[in-house]
Amino acid sequence: MCALSVLATVPGLLRDKAGDLIADESGDLYGTTPSGGSKSGGVIFELKPSGAQ
């Protein structure tokens, strides 16, 4: 299991620009989506492993 956090919604800037996941030294993953979020223009998100704060 992982905890998903939306860090930002981006109106129109990420359309057709989903990128690779990036990992930090703690094992958290960061990425983007080409659509979704409150403005339907994409989101920047973080995934944390279960039990992480």
Helices and strands as residue ranges (DSSP letters): E 2-9, E 22-23, E 29-32, E 43-49
